[in-house]
């Protein structure tokens, strides 16, 4: 089927075409970024419900996956909503990456992404993530290994940064090598590893990547609302966008971005009770994957501040939640607070 035929299925007035990565069609072309300890199945489920086109797992270490570590394999559990499974893996040993990719494909992954962009010191010390941008030949070999591992069962993509630092901004040149090795799409965070999450995002460099390769390019970095999405896509000429930190605790962002993609008016803001209900549902979904309620509740505290900020003018809710370790108690406290403030 042609791209034109596929796009006839989109809502009338849509501003963008669907994102087509190999056989995988993504609508809207707005993805949730992989984020360590955050994009577990519950988070991905909520993102999908609110309009995210594709939500990616937190990064999965290839060494642990290849070794059969149960807790590592748990990171690639699918969402509860049945959306396509997109698994991000990281490592630097080709055979481990090949085996990890095979396991992901056998587990139902529709897409396997290679992490060449993580800026963390721990990952960089292991010469993985963004550190691999300084080893183009090895990075290309890793892509070939992942392609071999999935054996046609999943699409292979890469996520990288602008470069290592201001003197090594090699994303366009590296992207050419990675696509030649078999990458079906490239996501670029428009900062260097040295910048981490500070400083300006260089969407013009992403445009250079787009001009250099013949596969879809996805822009990432500081996209937090409709105006920044419009700006990122206009300057980068990317085929889609990936949203990270801005969507944590604000899944309604995906609804707003989807409405813009479809040429529709923005949805109304959520009410206080809707915010509480969505946060609690997020907690319940996470609890369903966790064998310890106290641990699950503790892990979900990260999301509470963003979900509940509009309800917490006096900054008392977050500390109160942090003192509780049972979801039932949190629910009662939140609705009591909501009723008290009207």
ZIPEPE-V697744 format. One line per field, one symbol per residue. phi: phi as a letter, one per 40 degrees, with the letter a starting at -180 (. if undefined). Layout:
phi = ???
This chain:
phi = .cdcccccccddgccbcccbbfccbbbccbbcccbdgbccdcccccdccchccabbcccbcccccccgcccccccbcccccgcdcbbbbaibbdccccccccccccchccabbccbbcccccccccfbfcccccbdccdcccccccdcccfgcacbbbbbbdicaccbbbdcccddccccchccabbbccbccdcfbbgccccccccccdccbbbdbbcahgcbacdccdccccccfccabbbbdcccgbccdcccccdcdcgbcccccccdcccccccccdccccccbbcbcccccccccdccdcdbdccbccfbcdcccccbbbcccccccccccccccg
